[in-house]
Amino acid sequence: MKNRIIGPDDPALAVLQQQLLDHPEWETELIIFPWAEYQPMMESSLKEETSSYQAVCVPGHIWLPGLVSNNWLADFDTLLPELDPIARQTYQPEDIILSVANECKLNGKQYILPLFTDGHLVFYRKDLLNLTSAVDVPIINPLDLPQILEKSTKNDDIFPFALKAHPSEILLDWLPYLWAAGGKVWDSQKQQPLFNSPEAVKALEFYVSLKSFCPENTHTFGNQEISDLLKSGKVMMATSWGGQAALILDDGNPYRDLFGTALFTSPWNATWGISIPQNQAMERKVEILSTLFKAASPQQDREVTRVAGSPVRYSSYSDNQLSRYSWLEAQQQMLNRCQMLPTDPKFSKYLGPLYEAVYQVFMGEITPTEALEKAAQS
């Protein structure tokens, strides 16, 4: 193929892959790598004299600051004047949800074409948990979970809760609890960590205390394990991504009609999209952006809802779509409520140590105070 895009093995990317297969005239293919291999592969191509790939998938604000500070990504604003006007018209940029569009920019410049989001949704059994609410989507303060779970309909065969506490997931799973406790991750003015504050310590202690409501092996749970538990009827409530909603609530879930979707007071979200490596000729950058504008159409976004669950366009949240997909209203509200990790490139060096710290505390290997302080000094 003339143009090659690389991405991780996320189900939402199946939509883009099919779109490219349906249009061989675009001469573009999507190459999928296992998640564990993806970031090193992507960064390796960005360091080459000329990138082996014309476009790469990027998880929004998580990687964007570091990639931009290294001057590895092309600024779309420099490419748009050369772009095919028909491609720009087909794309309809004004249809992109504002919070999503903003995440795709850094310092006022756009570097990402959004495809789907991954933000926190809370899936719960309506027949076993009484989440009374004056609105259609219940809003849960995560610090109230013990009271909510203790009042659940007792069933020895069903766990009240499950945490997505795998080492690769646990930091993001903890963030809503940190924010609910008044904690913060980063001091943007002093450019130093705040995740070792007394509020953060208490939030981590609380998060660990929720193990009493969960299966013993909740420390091994990632996306697949949470999905399997919800679909097997073995858990009353669990948090996962909006991009997993269509898989969790598919036709193979015998309990799908018994599930409601709620939100934490401050969910976390990231927008996955496609960026263009800087280390290639101008004409290649313009060509791949033109192809991406055609591929990432409003119709493709509605397919993202069907396959994954987390579209990025206003038009995908029409009344018709909201009535069709039970989780979609919660997904829409999540995009209005969500918070993000800091976009300061200096914060990125703390991510690995912070993941490790939270997991070590969860496993009882070290105290919250010691672990968070150690991460802050890394």
N, C-alpha and C positions, 0 to 999 in steps of 0.2 A: 504493500500500500504506500501511496505517496506521503500521507500524513498519519502519524501515530500518536495516540493519546494513551497515557497510563493512569491507572487508578487502583484502589484496593478492592477487596472482595466484599463490597457492600451491595445488598439487594437492589437499592435504588438505582445503581448504575446499569442494571439490566435494561432500563428504559432507554438510556442513551445508546447502549450497545445495539439494541434492536433498531433504533432510529438510523444508526449508521449502516446497518445491514440492509435496511429498506431503501437506502439511497447510495448505491454503488458509484454513482456519478460524482459523489463527493470525495471518493478515493481516500477515505479516512477510516481507521480502525481503532477500537478501544482494546487495550491489552490489560488484563486484570492480573494483579499480583496478590499473593497472600498478605494479609495485614502486617504480619511480623516482618515481611521483606520490603514492604512498600516504601517507607520513608527513606531508608538507606539507598534504595534504587533510584528514587526521585532525586535526592540530593546529589547523587553521583552524576546523574545526567545534567544537572544544573551547573556542575563544576567543570564539565567537559569544555573543550575549545568550541565545539559546536554540538548542541544538544542532540542526542539520539532520538528525542521525542519532541513533537511540535507543541504538545500541551500536556499539562499534568494536573491531577486532582489535588485540591488543597482544602483542609478543614478550617476555613475562615480565619478568625482572629487567633486561633491557637498557634498556627505556623506562620501566618502572614507577616507579622512584625520582623521576625528573624530573616525570612526570605527577602523581604524588601530591603532591610538594612544591609544585606549582603549584595544588593543590586542584582539579584538572580531572576527577577520577574519583570516582564514588560508592562509598562503603564498603558492601559487601553486608550487613554486620551490622545496619545501620540499616534495610535493606529486608526482611530475613527475617521479622520479626514480622508484616508485612503480606502475606506471600506465601501463595498458595494451598497448603494442607497437602498436597494430592494431588500438586502439582508437586514439592514437596520430597521426598516419598516416592518418586516416579518417578525422581528424579535419583540417589538413593543416594550421598550425599557420602562415606560411609565407604569406598566402593570406590575412591576416587581414591588413587593411589600417593603415599606420604608426601612424597617429595622434590618431586613435582609440586605437591602441595597447599601445601607450604611456600613454593615459589617464587611462588605466586599471592597471597601475603600480604606485607604490609610493616608493620612495627611492630605485629604481632599482628592486623591487620585484613585481610580478604580483599577484593581489588579485581578479580580475574580469575577467570573460569570457564574451566578448562583444556579445550582441544580436542585438541591433539597436541603432540609435542615435536620439536625438531631438535637432535640431539646427534651427536657424531662416531662413526661406524662405519667400520671398515677392511675394504674388500672386496678379496679376494685370490684368485688362481688356485691352487687346491690342487694342480693337476698340474704347476705350474711353480715353486712356492715351498714349501719344506719347513718349515712352522711346527709343529714337534713340540711337543705340549702334553699335560700330564696331565689337562687339563680340556677340556670340549667347545668352549669359546670361548678361543682363544689370547689371551694378554695380551702386548702388544708395548711394550717401552720404545722410544719413537721415536728415542732416541739410538743404538739398535742397528740402525737401518735399513740403513746402509751394508753391514754384515756380512751381513745377511739378503739384501739385494738382490744383492750380489756372488756369493752362493752359488746364485742362481736358475739354472734351466735356461736356457742361452744360446739366444737366438732373435733373429736380426737384424731380424725383422719386428715384434717386440713390445718396447715400452719397459718397463723394470722398474717404473717408478713415474710418478705424475703428481701434481702439487701443484695445489690449488684456489687459485691465486694471483692471481685477478682483483682489481683494486683494491677491489671491494666485499666480497671474501671473505677476503682474505689475513690480516688480523689474527686472525680466529677460527681460521683454518687453522694459524697459528703457535702459538697458545696451548698445545697439548699439549707442544710442544717446549720452550717457556719453563718450564712447570711441571716437566717431566722434568729440566731442568737446574738445578732448585732456585730458579728465579726466581719473582718475584711481580709483580703489577701495581700494587698499592696498599698503602700503610701506613694501616690503618684508624685507628690511634691518633693518628698525626701528621697524618692526612688529606693525604698527599702521595704523588706517584708513586714507585713502585719499579721501573718498567719500564726505567729507565736504569741499572740495576745491572750490575756485571761479569757476573753470571750471565745476565742478559737479553741483553747484548751477545754473549756466547758462543753463546747459544741462537739468536740471529738469524743469526750467522755460519754456524752449523751448518745451519739451515733453508735458507739460500741455497746452501750446498754441495750440497744434494740436487738442484739443477737438473741436475747431470751425469747423473742417472738418468732425466730427464724429457724429453718433447718440448720443442723450442725455444720453442714458443709457450705454455708452461704458465702464463705470466703473464696469459694471456687467459682462463683456464679458470674457469668458474663451474659451477653445478649441471648444466646441460645438456651442457656439453663433457665433464665427467667421466663422466656417464652414457653418452654416446655412445661414448667411448673404451672403457669397460668392456664395453659391449654389442657392440662391433665386434671385440673380442679383440685390441686394439692396446696394451693395458697390463696388466701382471701384478698391480699393486696400486695402489689409490687410496683416499683418504678422502672420504667424503661424509656427508650427514645421514641419520639413521634415517628421517626423513620422505621420503627419496628411495628407500628400499630397495625398495619395491614396484614402482617404475618401473624401477629398475636390473635387478631380478631377475624381470621379467615374462615372459610367454610369448614375447615377441619377442626375447629374449636367447638365442641359440643356445648360449651357454656357461654358462647359469644353473646347471646341475648341477655345473659345475667350480669354482664360486665358493664360498669359505668366508667367514665374517664374523668378524673379530677386533676387539679393542679396544686402544686406547692405555692406558697406565697411568693417565693422568688426562685423560679426554675432557672437552670442554666441551659444555654443553647449555643450551638455552633452551626454555621452555614457551610455546607460542602459545595464546592464549585470547581471551575476549571480556570487555571492560570496558564500564561504563555511564557515559556522560558525566554530570557533576554538574549541568550547566547545562540542566536540563529539570525539568518538574513531577514531584513525588513519585509521582503515580499512573502516569505514563509509565515511570518507573524500575521500579516494582514490576511493571507489566504486562510489560515486556520481559524482566525477570529470570525471571518465571514461564514465559514462552515458551521462554527459553533452557534452563531446567531441564528442560522437557519434551523439547526437541530434543537436548540433550547426554546422551542415555540410554546405558545399557550397549550396546544394539544399535548405536547410532550409533558408539560407540567401536570396536566390532569392524569396522565398515565402514571406519573410519580405517586399521586394519591392512591391509585388503584393498587400499585405494586408494593409501595413502601409506606405511604401515609402522610408525607410531610412536604406539601408543595410550597412554592415560593412566590406565587402570583396572587394578586387580589381576585382575579377572575376565577381561580380555582376554589374559592370559598363562597361561591354563589349559593343562593337558597337551595337550588337543586342539588348541588354537591354536598351541602351541609346535611340535608335530609337523607342522602344516600350513604354517608359514612359517619358512623356514630361517634367517632373520636375527633372529627374534624373541627368542631366548635372549640373543643379544648385545645387543639393544636393551634387554632387561630388566636385564641386568647393567650396562649403561651408565648407567641411571638410578640405580643404587646407587653408582657410581664417580664420577660427573660432578662437575665444579667449575663455578663461575659467575664472571662478572665482578663487581666490587664493586657493592653496592647503595647506596653513598654518592652522593647527588645531586651532590656536588662532583666526582666522578670523570667525570661525563658530558661535561664540556667538553674532556677529553683524548682522547675517542674519535676524533674526526675527525683531529686531528693525528697520533695514533698509527697509524691506518690509513695515512695518507699516508707516515709515516716508514718503516713496514715495507715498503711497496711501493717507495719510492725506493731503499731498500737493495737490495731484490731486483733492481731494474733497474740496479744499479751506479752510481747517480747520486750517492751519498753514503755515507760509512762508517757502520756500525752505531752506533758511539759518538756521532758527530755527530748522526745522525738521531734517536736516542732521547733525547739530551740536549735537542735542540731541541724535541721534542714535550713533554718534561717541563717546559720553560720557557714553554710556550704559555699 
